[in-house]
Amino acid sequence: MPLIEVHLIEKVFDPEQKRQIIQKLTDAMVSIEGENMRGVTWVKISEVASGEWGIGGKPLTTEAVKELAAGRRAA
């Protein structure tokens, strides 16, 4: 049975956005494997504390992700 794991930095996505992530990832998987698999397709969201996720040797914060999402360059 498929398990889709999503790792996010905390406080970037609100509960409604996380619900949409779960729904849309499930829909994408079901579109490949068939509707009969919907009930056994799992999506697990894990949140990582701000600053505890590193990219390119530098910690990434909630604020930096929000800046990127807004189209601004993160510091």
SEKE-787802 format. One record per residue (C-alpha): residue number from 0; x, y, z. Coordinates in nm, 4 decimals, m for minus. Example, Ala and Ser with C-alpha at 12.3 -4.5 7.8 and 13.67 -1.06 7.14 Angstrom:
num, x, y, z
0, 1.2300, m0.4500, 0.7800
1, 1.3670, m0.1060, 0.7140
***
This chain:
num, x, y, z
0, 0.0000, 0.0000, 0.0000
1, 0.1430, 0.3399, m0.0901
2, 0.2686, 0.5755, 0.1783
3, 0.3519, 0.9292, 0.0683
4, 0.5667, 1.1170, 0.3199
5, 0.5766, 1.4962, 0.3087
6, 0.8230, 1.6907, 0.5197
7, 0.7501, 2.0595, 0.5745
8, 0.8981, 2.3368, 0.7807
9, 0.6567, 2.4197, 1.0621
10, 0.4123, 2.7091, 1.0375
11, 0.4489, 2.7508, 0.6610
12, 0.1207, 2.5791, 0.5665
13, m0.2069, 2.6234, 0.7523
14, m0.4437, 2.3310, 0.8275
15, m0.6516, 2.3908, 0.5127
16, m0.3408, 2.3879, 0.2922
17, m0.2251, 2.0645, 0.4561
18, m0.5696, 1.9123, 0.3917
19, m0.5311, 2.0093, 0.0253
20, m0.1837, 1.8550, 0.0115
21, m0.3236, 1.5272, 0.1447
22, m0.6201, 1.5320, m0.0935
23, m0.4243, 1.6241, m0.4055
24, m0.1399, 1.3792, m0.3430
25, m0.3940, 1.1027, m0.2848
26, m0.5763, 1.2000, m0.6054
27, m0.2482, 1.1943, m0.7990
28, m0.1597, 0.8472, m0.6727
29, m0.5096, 0.7128, m0.7392
30, m0.4921, 0.8487, m1.0944
31, m0.1963, 0.6138, m1.1485
32, m0.2920, 0.3079, m0.9460
33, m0.6714, 0.3151, m0.9765
34, m0.9667, 0.4235, m0.7630
35, m0.9788, 0.0951, m0.5725
36, m0.6533, 0.1961, m0.3996
37, m0.7849, 0.5259, m0.2554
38, m0.8774, 0.3682, 0.0786
39, m0.5281, 0.2308, 0.1317
40, m0.3258, 0.5292, 0.0081
41, m0.1658, 0.7013, 0.3047
42, m0.0243, 1.0539, 0.3185
43, 0.1829, 1.1479, 0.6222
44, 0.2850, 1.5074, 0.6901
45, 0.5785, 1.5659, 0.9239
46, 0.6819, 1.9134, 1.0272
47, 1.0395, 2.0131, 1.1030
48, 1.1140, 2.3006, 1.3392
49, 1.2156, 2.6296, 1.1814
50, 1.5929, 2.6396, 1.1377
51, 1.6351, 2.2628, 1.1687
52, 1.6206, 2.1990, 0.7937
53, 1.9365, 2.2837, 0.6064
54, 1.9852, 2.3566, 0.2382
55, 2.3250, 2.4324, 0.0926
56, 2.4826, 2.4229, 0.4365
57, 2.2505, 2.6876, 0.5793
58, 1.9465, 2.6483, 0.8045
59, 1.6130, 2.7324, 0.6435
60, 1.3550, 2.9110, 0.8562
61, 0.9787, 2.9498, 0.8353
62, 1.0274, 3.3169, 0.7542
63, 1.2673, 3.2398, 0.4689
64, 1.0205, 2.9931, 0.3130
65, 0.7427, 3.2521, 0.3338
66, 0.9700, 3.5080, 0.1646
67, 1.0411, 3.2614, m0.1163
68, 0.6704, 3.1845, m0.1560
69, 0.5971, 3.5564, m0.1812
70, 0.8512, 3.5873, m0.4636
71, 1.1093, 3.7645, m0.2538
72, 1.4629, 3.6432, m0.2155
73, 1.5266, 3.4911, 0.1245
74, 1.8275, 3.6217, 0.3158
***
